[in-house]
Amino acid sequence: MEHLLDISLTELAKLYRNTEVSPVEIVKATFERQLKVEPQLNAFISLTEKEALQQAKEAEKHFLRRESVHILTGIPFSAKDLFYTKDIRTTCASNILRNFKPDFTATAIKKLLENGAVMIGKNNMLEFAYGVVHPDFGKTNNPWDLSKTSGGSSSGSVAAVASGIGFFSLGTDTGGSIRIPASYCGVVGLKPTRGLVSTHGVFPLSQSLDHAGPIARNALDAALVIETISGCDSEDPYSLAGKITAVDIENFYASINKRIGILPERQLGGLTPDVRSVYKNTLKHVQSLGWEIEEITIPGWSQTEDIIMNVLLPEAAQIHKQWLDRKKEYATMTYHQIEMGMEKKAVDYLDGLLSLKKYTEDVTRLFKSIDFLLLPTVAFAAPAEDPVIGSSEEDEMVFTGPFNISGHPAVTINMGFTENGLPVGMQLVAPHFRDIELLQAAAQLEHLRAVKLPPLIGKGV
């Protein structure tokens, strides 16, 4: 049974429809695996076992009656613990909200549940998605090497998917918080077009930079999830009305010819030798597909960290000012960053918003001559601990943050491994609302690299 936890979402959906396996069996097996590996991973804050089994039983009835249902029916998933879930704890991995039970469910989760997906629990994360582990919730370990971090802030979500505990998860990405941990754990992480997925019912970090999106095993699985959760939401003031292409499963892997933009070598100087090697191999894969490669310059690239800090710090501080008298309940560094935001000048924040708009326009213009950008996701593989936001020594966001500013869809896929066996992700970026085409391009590259299971699972857990 347990090997079925490691197949793709689409493969499982086919087995369901042929009644070769039951959603109840799969959900029970998922919880069994979670029980075995959770002490080593620390990927979950809350489980919803009772509700999940009931949802699985309902899904099973549809398949036994041979009814036509959504492809996600009966598929187990989890969600980062800042997505509101009615009457179920939503802690944001902080003592501030340790006992908080929302009175409504986030739009994205609501859409999944309405289409028959089965939520198994809420994932551990960095406190309030702000780049720091709260000591009372603890670090989520990397299933490829338990001495390494799984990354953040969507730490438990990526560790769960990489370990076969659920077939996908929902995370959030403000400077790379889906893509960075997905790179560290060897899974697919999509930061969609800004405004494509509703953030109604998602606790914010920075409203101008926040994105919600899927973490999955492969590009097609991610496409099916983003298709389900996307759409304009009147409850979300940041939601946009643009539409994405429908997923064509039968032709998803069809060959495509594309023009790929890459960064100048001078902007890749910080890559570790392992990451550089995987990047060079990926370029060879690109050439083998017949895609054209063109070196491009992104205007304003060197200012992107300043833009993020000028926007993120004050927006986060405004959200948290209500709890400034509860300093001891925060992790020390989280509270310090809130204080930094309180000290930001209004003129810096307004300059940040103006720069965000201009940078978005500059990146958008690039896509008149290229179809996608290709660049590393992170300059290094998973470290032992999560670097602090804005760290000059280990800047995780140098390749991811720029596209939170511009709002363009960006996906990371595993394209190789370090000498020590840690995954290395590469990132593709597309024009606004070309999320499905982006994932189709990612799928082309996926087929050219080795697929492995994390040692934690490969040992037979």
C-alpha positions in Angstrom: 0.0 0.0 0.0 2.6 2.5 1.0 4.2 2.8 -2.4 0.9 4.2 -3.6 1.6 7.3 -1.5 4.6 8.1 -3.8 2.8 8.1 -7.1 1.4 11.2 -8.9 -2.0 12.7 -8.2 -3.1 11.8 -11.7 -2.1 8.2 -11.3 -4.0 8.0 -8.1 -7.1 9.6 -9.7 -7.0 6.9 -12.4 -6.8 4.1 -9.8 -9.8 5.6 -7.9 -11.9 5.7 -11.1 -11.0 2.0 -11.8 -11.9 1.2 -8.2 -8.5 -0.4 -7.8 -7.9 1.5 -4.6 -10.1 3.3 -2.2 -9.8 6.9 -0.9 -10.3 5.5 2.6 -7.4 3.1 2.2 -5.2 5.9 0.9 -6.1 8.4 3.6 -5.5 5.7 6.3 -2.1 4.9 4.8 -1.3 8.6 4.7 -1.9 9.0 8.4 0.1 5.8 9.1 3.1 7.2 7.3 2.7 10.6 9.0 2.7 8.8 12.4 5.9 7.0 11.5 7.9 10.0 10.2 6.5 13.0 12.1 8.8 12.6 15.1 11.8 13.1 12.7 10.2 15.7 10.4 8.0 17.9 12.6 5.9 18.8 9.6 2.5 19.2 11.1 0.9 21.3 13.8 -2.6 19.9 13.6 -4.2 16.8 12.1 -7.8 16.5 10.9 -8.0 12.7 10.9 -11.7 12.4 11.8 -12.8 14.9 9.2 -10.5 13.4 6.6 -11.8 9.9 7.0 -15.4 11.2 6.6 -14.5 13.1 3.5 -12.7 10.0 2.1 -15.8 7.9 2.7 -18.0 10.4 0.8 -15.5 10.3 -2.1 -15.5 6.5 -2.1 -19.3 6.5 -2.6 -18.9 8.6 -5.8 -16.4 6.1 -7.3 -18.4 3.1 -6.4 -21.4 4.6 -8.1 -19.1 5.4 -11.2 -20.0 9.1 -11.0 -18.1 11.8 -12.8 -16.3 13.9 -10.2 -13.5 16.4 -10.0 -10.0 15.0 -10.5 -9.0 16.1 -6.9 -11.8 14.1 -5.3 -10.4 11.8 -2.7 -6.9 13.2 -3.0 -5.2 13.9 0.4 -3.6 17.3 0.9 -2.4 19.6 3.7 -2.1 23.3 4.2 0.3 25.7 5.8 -1.1 26.7 9.2 -1.9 30.3 8.2 -4.8 29.3 5.9 -7.9 29.8 8.0 -10.0 26.6 8.7 -13.3 27.0 10.4 -13.3 25.6 13.9 -9.8 24.1 13.4 -6.8 25.7 15.0 -4.8 28.2 12.8 -1.7 29.1 14.8 0.7 30.6 12.2 3.3 28.7 14.3 3.1 31.3 17.0 2.0 31.5 20.6 0.1 34.7 19.7 -2.5 32.5 17.9 -1.9 29.2 19.6 -5.6 28.7 20.4 -7.1 30.6 17.5 -10.0 28.9 15.7 -11.4 30.9 12.8 -15.1 31.2 12.1 -14.6 30.7 8.3 -12.4 28.8 5.9 -9.9 30.4 3.5 -11.2 30.6 -0.1 -8.5 28.4 -1.5 -9.1 25.6 0.9 -12.9 26.0 0.5 -12.5 25.5 -3.3 -10.5 22.3 -2.7 -13.0 20.8 -0.2 -15.9 21.7 -2.5 -14.2 19.7 -5.2 -13.7 16.6 -3.0 -10.1 17.0 -2.0 -9.4 15.6 1.5 -7.5 17.8 4.0 -5.4 15.8 6.4 -3.9 18.6 8.5 -2.2 21.9 9.0 1.5 22.2 8.4 4.3 23.6 10.6 5.9 26.9 9.3 8.2 29.7 10.3 6.4 32.0 12.8 3.9 34.2 10.9 5.8 33.4 7.7 8.4 35.9 8.8 11.6 33.8 8.4 12.1 32.6 12.0 11.4 29.3 13.8 9.4 29.8 17.0 11.2 27.6 19.6 7.9 26.2 20.9 6.9 24.9 17.5 10.4 23.9 16.3 12.2 23.5 13.0 10.9 21.2 10.3 13.6 18.9 9.2 14.5 18.0 5.6 13.6 14.4 4.6 16.7 14.3 2.4 19.0 15.0 5.4 17.4 15.4 8.8 20.3 17.6 9.9 19.2 20.2 7.4 16.2 22.6 7.4 13.4 22.0 5.0 13.4 25.7 4.4 10.7 28.3 5.0 8.4 29.7 5.5 6.3 26.9 4.0 8.5 24.4 5.8 6.0 21.7 6.8 4.2 21.8 3.5 7.2 20.9 1.4 8.5 18.3 3.9 5.1 16.6 3.9 4.8 16.5 0.1 8.4 15.4 -0.3 7.7 12.6 2.2 4.5 11.4 0.6 2.3 12.6 3.4 -0.5 14.0 1.1 -0.2 14.5 -2.6 0.0 18.3 -2.5 -0.1 21.2 -0.1 -0.9 24.9 0.0 1.8 27.4 0.9 2.4 31.1 0.7 5.2 33.0 -0.9 6.2 36.6 0.0 9.9 36.5 -1.0 10.3 32.9 -1.9 8.5 31.0 0.9 7.1 28.4 -1.5 10.0 28.1 -3.9 12.9 28.2 -1.5 11.8 25.2 0.6 10.5 23.4 -2.5 14.0 23.7 -3.9 15.6 22.4 -0.7 13.2 19.4 -0.6 13.1 18.5 -4.3 9.5 19.2 -5.0 7.5 21.5 -7.3 6.6 24.9 -5.9 4.6 27.4 -7.8 4.3 31.1 -6.9 1.4 32.0 -9.2 0.6 35.3 -10.8 -0.1 37.9 -8.2 -3.9 38.0 -7.5 -4.6 34.8 -9.3 -5.3 32.8 -6.1 -7.4 34.5 -3.4 -5.6 35.3 -0.1 -8.9 35.8 1.7 -8.6 33.8 4.9 -4.8 33.7 4.7 -3.0 35.5 7.5 -0.9 38.2 5.8 2.8 39.0 6.0 2.9 41.7 3.4 -0.3 42.3 1.4 1.7 43.8 -1.5 4.0 40.8 -1.9 2.0 37.8 -0.6 1.0 35.0 -3.0 -0.7 31.7 -2.2 0.0 28.6 -4.3 0.5 24.9 -4.6 3.4 22.5 -3.7 3.2 19.2 -5.5 5.2 16.2 -6.8 5.3 17.3 -10.4 4.3 20.1 -12.7 1.0 18.5 -13.9 -0.2 17.9 -10.4 0.6 21.6 -9.6 -1.3 22.7 -12.7 -4.4 20.7 -11.6 -4.3 22.3 -8.2 -3.8 25.9 -9.4 -6.6 25.5 -11.9 -8.9 24.5 -9.0 -8.0 27.2 -6.6 -7.6 30.2 -9.0 -10.2 32.8 -9.8 -11.2 36.3 -8.8 -12.6 36.6 -5.3 -14.7 39.6 -4.3 -13.7 39.0 -0.7 -10.0 39.6 -1.5 -9.1 43.3 -2.4 -5.9 42.1 -4.0 -7.6 39.5 -6.3 -7.3 40.0 -10.0 -9.7 39.1 -12.8 -7.3 37.6 -15.3 -7.8 34.0 -16.4 -5.4 31.1 -17.0 -5.4 28.5 -19.7 -7.4 25.3 -18.9 -5.3 22.2 -18.2 -5.3 19.7 -21.1 -4.0 16.6 -19.4 -3.8 14.6 -22.6 -1.5 17.1 -24.3 0.2 18.5 -21.2 3.6 17.0 -22.1 3.5 17.9 -25.8 6.7 19.3 -27.2 7.0 23.1 -27.3 9.6 25.5 -28.8 10.5 28.4 -26.5 12.8 31.3 -26.1 14.5 31.3 -22.8 16.1 34.3 -21.1 19.0 33.8 -18.7 20.9 36.2 -16.4 24.4 37.5 -17.2 27.2 35.5 -15.6 28.1 38.4 -13.3 24.7 38.0 -11.5 25.4 34.3 -10.8 28.6 34.7 -9.0 27.2 33.6 -5.6 26.3 30.1 -6.7 27.9 27.2 -4.9 29.8 24.8 -7.2 27.0 22.2 -6.8 24.2 24.6 -7.8 26.3 26.0 -10.6 26.8 22.4 -11.9 23.1 21.7 -11.9 22.4 25.0 -13.6 24.8 24.3 -16.4 23.3 20.8 -16.8 19.9 22.4 -17.0 21.0 24.7 -19.8 22.2 21.6 -21.7 18.7 20.1 -21.2 17.2 23.3 -22.5 19.3 23.1 -25.6 18.4 19.4 -26.1 14.8 20.5 -26.2 15.6 22.8 -29.1 14.8 25.9 -27.0 16.6 29.2 -27.8 18.7 30.8 -25.1 19.3 34.5 -24.9 21.1 36.4 -22.2 19.0 39.3 -20.9 19.4 42.1 -18.4 16.7 42.8 -15.9 16.5 46.6 -15.1 16.5 47.3 -11.4 17.7 43.8 -10.4 20.2 45.2 -7.9 17.5 47.2 -6.1 15.1 44.4 -5.5 16.2 43.6 -2.0 15.7 47.2 -1.0 12.3 47.3 -2.5 11.3 44.2 -0.6 12.5 45.5 2.7 10.9 48.9 2.2 7.5 47.3 1.5 7.6 44.1 3.6 8.9 45.6 6.9 6.3 48.3 7.4 3.4 46.2 6.1 4.2 43.4 8.5 4.7 45.9 11.4 1.2 47.4 10.7 -0.3 43.9 10.9 1.4 43.1 14.2 1.2 46.4 16.0 -1.9 45.1 17.8 0.4 42.7 19.7 3.4 44.9 20.5 2.7 44.4 24.2 3.1 40.6 23.9 6.8 40.5 23.1 7.6 37.4 25.1 5.1 35.3 23.0 7.1 35.9 19.8 10.4 34.4 18.8 13.0 37.0 19.5 14.0 37.6 15.9 10.4 37.8 14.7 9.7 40.6 17.2 12.9 42.3 16.3 11.8 42.4 12.6 8.5 43.9 13.7 10.3 46.6 15.5 12.4 47.3 12.4 9.2 47.8 10.5 7.9 50.2 13.1 11.0 52.3 12.5 10.6 52.5 8.7 9.8 56.0 7.4 6.6 56.6 5.4 8.7 58.0 2.6 10.7 54.7 2.3 7.5 52.7 2.1 5.9 54.9 -0.5 9.2 54.8 -2.5 9.1 51.0 -2.2 5.5 50.9 -3.7 6.5 53.2 -6.6 9.6 51.1 -7.2 7.5 47.9 -7.1 5.3 49.3 -9.9 8.2 50.4 -12.1 10.0 47.1 -11.6 6.8 45.2 -12.5 6.6 47.2 -15.8 10.3 46.6 -16.6 10.0 42.8 -16.1 6.8 42.7 -18.1 8.5 44.3 -21.1 11.2 41.6 -21.1 8.5 39.0 -22.1 8.1 40.8 -25.4 11.3 39.1 -26.7 11.4 35.9 -24.6 8.8 33.3 -23.4 10.4 32.4 -20.0 13.2 33.3 -17.7 15.4 30.5 -16.3 17.6 30.9 -13.3 18.5 29.0 -10.1 16.0 29.1 -7.3 18.5 29.5 -4.5 22.3 29.9 -4.7 22.9 27.0 -2.4 21.3 23.7 -1.2 19.5 23.3 2.1 21.5 24.7 5.0 21.3 23.5 8.6 19.3 26.5 9.7 17.0 29.0 8.0 19.0 32.2 7.2 17.5 35.4 8.7 15.6 37.6 6.2 18.0 40.1 4.7 21.1 38.2 5.7 24.0 39.3 3.6 25.9 36.1 4.1 23.2 33.7 2.9 20.6 35.7 0.9 18.0 33.1 0.1 15.7 35.5 -1.7 18.2 36.9 -4.3 16.6 34.9 -7.1 13.0 34.5 -5.8 12.1 37.9 -4.2 12.3 39.9 -7.5 9.2 38.0 -8.8 7.2 38.7 -5.7 7.8 42.3 -6.5 6.8 41.9 -10.2 4.0 39.4 -9.5 5.0 37.1 -12.4 4.4 33.4 -12.0 7.5 31.5 -11.0 8.0 27.7 -10.5 10.8 25.7 -9.0 11.5 22.1 -10.1 14.2 19.7 -8.9 16.8 19.4 -11.6 19.6 17.7 -9.8 21.5 17.0 -6.6 24.6 18.0 -4.7 27.5 15.6 -4.2 25.9 15.0 -0.7 22.6 14.1 -2.2 20.6 17.3 -1.5 18.1 18.5 -4.1 18.8 21.6 -6.2 15.9 23.5 -7.7 15.8 25.6 -10.9 13.3 28.3 -11.5 11.2 29.3 -14.5 9.4 32.6 -14.7 6.6 33.5 -17.2 4.4 36.4 -18.2 1.4 37.3 -16.0 -1.4 34.7 -16.1 0.7 32.2 -18.2 0.9 29.9 -15.2 -0.3 26.8 -17.0 2.1 27.3 -20.0 4.9 27.8 -17.3 4.1 24.5 -15.8 4.0 22.8 -19.2 7.5 24.1 -19.8 8.6 22.9 -16.4 7.2 19.4 -17.3 9.4 19.3 -20.4 12.5 19.7 -18.2 11.2 17.3 -15.5 11.3 14.5 -18.0 15.1 15.0 -18.5 16.3 14.6 -14.9 16.6 11.7 -12.4 13.7 11.0 -10.0 14.6 9.9 -6.5 12.8 9.4 -3.2 14.2 11.1 0.0 16.3 8.7 2.1 13.7 9.0 4.9 11.1 7.4 2.7 13.5 5.3 0.5 14.4 3.3 3.6 10.9 1.8 3.5 9.1 4.1 5.9 
